[in-house]
Amino acid sequence: MDSFPKESVNHHILEKHHLTNDSNVDDILKITKDLCGLQATGTFEPYVYLFSRKKGFRKEELDKELYKTKTLLKVRGMRNTMFIVTKDDAPILHEATNYLKENRFEGFFNYSDFTRKEYDELESKILQVLKKESLIATDIKKRIGSDRNISIIISLMCDKLLLVRDKPPKGWKDRRNTYTLMKNSFPELNFEYLEEIEAIQSLVLGYIKAYGPVTEQDITWWVGLTRTKARRAIESIQSQIERITLSDEIYYIVKSDIKSLKNLSVPKDPVINLLANLDPYLMGYKNRRRFINDDIYDFVFDRSGNATTTILLNGVVIGIWDFQANPAPIVKILLFQEITKEILKVIKKQAKLIGEFILEQDIKIQECKNPIPLTKRSAGTFMRPLKNF
């Protein structure tokens, strides 16, 4: 069984995730596919994921693929989390994770005061008002004349692929979506051509290609599978994967990556990245020892396992960053270790670029010290780890 050093594995994954200069590409569809989707829990974060991976990325590029050419769409997928995926991958992701959405739908009636009859009536009314136009939730509520909270009904209808999330009315930072009928936006998509077992096999293989080397625990956690389903999927794709060891643990990797790792020469020049919260590089794994030391873990991941905004050096977390628009536009950085002046200069340059991309104005850099662990702070703090510092 082959074994590889952590440094080689980190650089290999940085390359697969388009986080090195040599691996940056101009195709955001390829980036999205190579990452098995972009987590879309937040509004602006997917834009930053692409900014970190494509030279000269403009926000209009993602908007075009989502809302004009419709080669990308937002669907609920792994771990019942929202993802932006390619149109071709959407049926695979949906079928592989559909049992999670079905459980969510059934659970809705256990914790809410909605009856199934009321749900069915509201669903029918919503479908009727959206036949010819897209609307935001508040306008849908007015049109159907309901005094109920229909946001959850709309969300469940998206899970059932009756509706799809469309363009935010006020741009990329607007947390609202307009909603339209799935059959109107994507009439050609067939979500029923795959059996669950086939879809799970395809998704697990795609995940190992994108994130490997990975453990069985990583696979189970990332997709949201039971251990039984994960092991069944791994067994079914044995001819396409290999087992290797990393830090005395067993990992899975696609066979084509073995040759790449054996031939890999880690460059002497440092690879430095500033990543948004919930970036795929950090959120692709349950076991995170490969890229973060235990002594700083609680400053980077909160109690729910959400990753904050990070600074990487050669694929390893060495700091965190944040931004603010008021009272003055600033990007804050906080480092957990001593670094050279040259590396600090590159970090500040990248911080300025990413800050100006987000805030759309000239910014200044502020260095911070004495962080508080995210595990000792309120929920949601991972989104703004240096607020009030």
Residue pairs with C-beta under 8 A, 6 or more apart in sequence:
1 243
1 244
1 245
1 250
2 242
2 244
2 245
2 258
2 261
2 262
3 244
3 245
3 246
4 213
4 244
4 246
4 261
6 246
6 247
6 290
7 266
7 314
8 261
8 264
8 266
9 213
9 246
9 261
9 290
10 290
10 291
10 314
10 315
10 316
11 20
11 264
11 266
11 267
11 271
11 314
11 315
12 257
12 260
12 261
12 264
13 211
13 281
13 315
14 20
14 23
14 271
14 273
14 281
14 314
14 315
15 22
15 23
16 23
16 34
16 210
16 211
17 23
17 34
17 35
17 53
17 210
17 280
17 281
18 24
18 25
18 31
18 34
18 53
18 54
19 52
19 53
19 271
19 273
19 281
19 312
19 315
20 271
24 53
24 54
24 55
25 31
25 53
25 54
26 54
26 55
28 50
28 54
28 57
28 61
28 62
28 65
29 65
29 71
29 72
29 86
31 50
31 53
31 54
32 38
32 72
32 84
32 85
32 86
33 86
33 88
33 89
34 210
35 49
35 210
35 280
36 78
36 85
36 89
36 203
36 206
36 207
36 210
36 211
36 280
37 77
37 78
37 83
37 84
37 85
37 89
37 93
38 46
38 49
38 50
38 83
38 84
38 85
38 280
39 45
39 46
39 49
39 81
39 82
39 83
39 278
39 280
39 283
40 46
40 74
40 82
40 83
40 84
41 81
41 82
41 278
42 277
42 278
42 383
43 168
43 172
43 173
43 174
43 175
44 172
44 173
44 358
45 276
45 277
45 278
45 279
46 62
46 84
47 57
47 59
47 62
47 172
47 357
48 275
48 276
48 354
48 357
48 358
49 275
49 276
49 279
49 280
50 57
50 61
50 62
51 57
51 354
51 357
52 273
52 274
52 275
52 276
52 279
52 354
54 61
59 172
62 72
62 84
62 172
63 167
63 172
65 71
65 72
66 72
66 73
66 74
66 84
66 167
67 166
67 167
70 87
70 185
70 186
71 86
71 87
72 84
72 85
72 86
72 87
73 84
73 85
73 87
73 90
73 164
73 165
73 185
73 186
74 82
74 83
74 84
74 164
74 165
75 82
75 83
75 85
75 90
75 93
75 94
75 158
75 161
75 164
76 82
76 83
76 97
76 100
76 101
76 158
76 159
77 83
77 85
77 93
77 94
77 96
77 97
78 93
78 97
78 203
78 222
78 223
78 224
79 100
79 221
79 222
79 223
79 224
80 97
80 100
80 101
80 104
80 224
83 93
85 93
87 186
87 189
89 206
90 186
90 189
90 191
91 189
91 190
91 191
91 192
91 193
91 194
91 199
92 194
92 199
92 202
92 203
92 206
93 199
93 203
94 161
94 191
94 199
95 191
95 194
95 195
95 196
95 198
95 199
96 196
96 199
96 200
96 202
96 203
96 223
97 203
97 223
97 224
98 196
99 196
100 224
101 159
101 160
104 156
104 159
105 156
105 159
105 160
108 114
108 152
108 156
109 115
109 116
109 119
112 152
114 148
114 153
118 148
119 153
119 156
122 144
122 146
122 148
122 150
122 153
123 153
123 157
123 162
125 144
125 146
126 140
126 144
126 150
126 153
126 154
126 157
126 163
127 157
127 162
127 181
129 135
129 140
129 143
129 144
130 140
130 163
130 179
130 180
130 181
131 181
133 180
134 166
134 167
134 178
134 179
134 180
135 143
135 178
135 179
136 169
136 176
136 177
136 178
136 179
137 150
137 151
137 154
137 176
137 177
137 179
140 150
140 154
140 179
141 150
144 150
154 163
154 179
157 163
158 164
158 165
158 179
161 182
161 191
162 181
162 182
163 179
163 180
163 181
163 182
164 179
164 180
164 181
164 182
164 185
164 186
165 177
165 178
165 179
166 177
166 178
166 179
166 180
166 185
167 177
167 178
168 174
168 175
168 176
168 177
168 178
169 176
169 178
170 176
182 189
194 202
197 232
197 233
197 236
200 223
200 225
200 229
200 232
200 233
201 233
201 236
201 237
203 223
204 219
204 223
204 225
204 230
204 233
204 234
204 237
205 237
205 240
205 241
205 254
207 214
207 219
207 222
207 223
207 284
208 214
208 219
208 237
208 241
208 252
208 253
208 254
209 254
209 257
210 284
211 218
211 222
211 284
211 285
212 241
212 251
212 252
212 253
212 254
212 257
213 244
213 246
213 251
213 252
213 253
213 257
214 222
214 251
214 252
214 253
214 284
214 285
215 249
215 250
215 251
215 252
215 286
215 287
216 227
216 230
216 231
216 234
216 250
216 252
217 286
217 287
218 284
218 285
218 286
218 287
219 225
219 230
219 233
219 234
219 252
220 226
220 227
220 230
220 286
221 285
221 286
222 284
222 285
222 286
223 230
225 233
234 241
234 252
240 254
240 255
241 252
241 253
241 254
241 255
242 252
242 253
242 254
242 255
242 258
243 250
243 251
243 252
243 253
244 250
244 251
244 252
244 253
244 258
245 251
246 290
247 289
247 290
249 287
253 261
266 314
270 313
270 314
270 343
270 346
271 312
271 313
271 314
271 315
272 311
272 312
272 313
272 343
272 346
272 347
272 350
273 281
273 311
273 312
273 350
274 309
274 310
274 311
274 312
274 321
274 347
274 350
274 351
274 354
275 281
275 282
275 309
275 310
275 311
275 312
276 309
277 306
277 307
277 308
277 309
277 382
277 383
278 306
278 307
279 307
279 310
281 291
281 312
281 315
282 288
282 291
282 300
282 307
282 310
282 317
283 306
283 307
288 297
288 301
291 312
291 315
291 316
291 317
292 300
292 301
292 316
292 317
293 316
293 317
296 317
296 336
298 373
298 374
298 375
298 376
299 308
299 320
299 336
299 371
299 373
299 374
299 385
300 307
300 308
300 310
300 317
300 320
300 374
301 307
301 308
301 374
301 375
301 382
302 308
302 374
302 375
302 377
302 379
302 381
302 382
303 374
303 375
303 379
304 379
306 382
307 382
308 320
308 374
308 382
308 383
308 385
309 320
309 321
309 322
309 385
310 317
310 319
310 320
310 321
311 317
311 318
311 319
311 320
311 321
311 333
311 335
311 347
312 318
313 339
313 343
317 336
318 335
318 336
318 337
318 339
319 333
319 334
319 335
319 336
319 337
319 347
320 333
320 334
320 371
320 385
320 386
321 331
321 332
321 333
321 334
321 351
321 354
321 386
322 331
322 332
322 384
322 385
322 386
322 387
322 389
323 329
323 330
323 331
323 332
323 355
323 358
323 359
323 363
324 330
324 332
324 387
325 359
328 364
329 355
329 359
329 361
329 362
329 363
329 364
330 355
330 363
330 364
330 365
330 366
331 351
331 352
331 354
331 355
331 363
331 364
331 365
331 366
332 365
332 366
332 367
332 368
332 386
332 389
333 347
333 348
333 351
333 365
333 366
333 367
333 368
334 367
334 368
334 369
334 371
334 385
334 386
334 389
335 344
335 347
335 367
339 347
348 365
351 365
352 363
352 365
355 363
355 365
356 362
356 363
368 386
368 389
371 385
371 386
371 389
374 381
374 382
374 385
381 387
